[in-house]
Amino acid sequence: MKKDDIEINKITGHGLRHTHCTILLSQGYQVKTVADRLGNTPETIFETYSHSFEELEEQAVVSFSQSLQAGAVSGAEK
């Protein structure tokens, strides 16, 4: 494979910053930690990346539902 055969998407500095923040949030890092890394306040992170928090909320609901289902199965076995 030649270098010219590889397609690499370009990303701006702003895009990299956004990706960095979104990845950290999705991995469960505290908002204050992410804000400090980006030189922002937690309020700014909440305002700017609210879509990320909506996705995390959906993941939390799924995780909680799965825990309840697992508990119900475990309880039924006793």
Buried (B, 14 or more C-beta within 10 A) or exposed (E): EEEEEEEEEEEEEEEEBBEEBBEBBEEEEEBEEBBEBBEBEBEEBBEEBEEBEEEBEEEEEEEEEEEEEEEEEEEEEE
